[in-house]
Amino acid sequence: MGKLKKLAGDTIIYGASTIVGRLLNWLLMPFYIRTLDPVQFGGVVNIYSYIAVVLVILTFGFETGYFRFAKKTNRQDLLSTLGGFVTMLSLFFVLLVYFLKDSIASLLGNEHLTSEYFFIGALIVSLDAITSIPFADLRIRNKTMRYATLKFVSVLLNIVFNVFFLVICPYLYKEGYTPVNYIYDPNNKLLYVFIANLLSSLIISVFLIPQLFKGHFVVRKELLRAVLRYSYPVMIVGLFGMLIQNIDKILMPHLIGENAMEALAIYGANYKIGVLMALFIQSYRLAFEPFFFKEGKEKASTELYARILKYFVIFGMIVFVGVLVFIDLINVLLLPEYYEGNRIIPLILLGQLFFGIYYSLSLWYKLTDKTHFGAIISGIGAVLAIVANLIFVPSMGYMGAALSSLLCFLLMTIISYFLGQKYYPVNYPVANIIFHIVSGMAVVVISQLYTSDNQLFHFGFKGTIFVAYFVFLYFTERKEFNKILS
């Protein structure tokens, strides 16, 4: 039970910084839809989808590899070897995009997204890739406060620069302060979204990159080859996973004819609400991966992993129910023209939940060094995501994109579970997990049965349903909860 509490404590520490930081970053969505037009916000959604995919390639699965090899070799050698490789790969990528930026814009962009957006995006993703290894080092050394502070400051800087370029500069320009003309073009507001991110990434890199060269700098070829062999399947897994999460936002402008960028904006804004589930999953992942590598393949750990997954699902369904029961309050962040996209939110939340379940189940192929299975499972999911989007999006619009995402993560979860039971059996409480998912969905349906123009009665009913759900959870799991609290 002490180990379970340790994982919960780490999740809270990482989660506090992650949730606060990502909530602040999340608030950029209502900021953007109020300072950019829908076409421009659609451009933000589209470019950041490419950035997310490329970041997985440039980091090459080395974060997981770092955790795997940190106990086997000299940590500074590992840090400089992996950091040096990622730095060289990132610099090569930046140069490649610079020389091919017009061709890239012609292939991937449109009249709203020109070559300069893709080049700045390349600079952002390269800096983030280089700093990923020092961040992994902070996690393995349990430097949670430094990790949390740097992540939080990065988000805060991004927000500050966004406010400067999208609020202060337009105000100064309107008031006739001519010096602002040197740094601000009112006809290209979208550009400053990416410039703000670039500046924040650059500042944070100043604090982290020197960590790669601390003490002595050495690139051990044998070590690099060993980590590459272990990590490249993890990179493929991550790449396929990121494609599944972003292929909809990449393909949508090419699959929807008229008003494609506006549809992408509506989808992206409501998808962001689903990110509330991703906030919980991210904090859990940050704590869970170092935790299970330290636990290893001890026989006693399998029971622990089963209980962890059950509690993950329970707390995930609390997020699911909370968001959908109080969606009227959350909609305050949106503009009325974005409300129509609310119908995708249940699908996005469930998809993110199954992604978290899949991530928990994936420990079997990481601990048994059978990471190629992860690549195969994710590859199946990625193929399904692409095919499903090609089939559903032209006919169903962004609703088809949300459905495709859910189907992919559900399929991957099912495949990983059955393969995991063969190679690393864990007695997961499957029936109990399904029970909690179905009961959470039922609570949401019940919460939609009553509406009232009287806001007091309306939210009173919603609040009563939410509290009743907590009472229900306590009575169904009271024995387990009492053990944890004792």
Secondary structure, DSSP 8 states (H G I E B T S, - for coil): -HHHHHHHHHHHHHHHHHHHHHHHHHTHHHHHHHHS-HHHHHHHHHHHHHHHHHHHHHHTTHHHHHHHHTTTS-HHHHHHHHHHHHHHHHHHHHHHHHHHHHHHHHHH-BTTB-HHHHHHHHHHHHHHHHHHHHHHHHHHTT-HHHHHHHHHHHHHHHHHHHHIIIIIHHHHHHTT-GGGGGT--TT-HHHHHHHHHHHHHHHHHHHHGGGGGSS-----HHHHHHHHHHHHHHHHHHHHHHHHHHHHHHHHHHH--TTHHHHHHHHHHHHHHHHHHHHHHHHHHHHHHHHHHHHTT-TTHHHHHHHHHHHHHHHHHHHHHHHHHTHHHHGGGS-GGGGGGGGGHHHHHHHHHHHHHHHHHTHHHHHTT-HHHHHHHHHHHHHHHHHHHHHHHHHHTHHHHHHHHHHHHHHHHHHHHHHHHHHS-----HHHHHHHHHHHHHHHHHHTS---SSHHHHHHHHHHHHHHHHHHHHHHSHHHHHHHH-
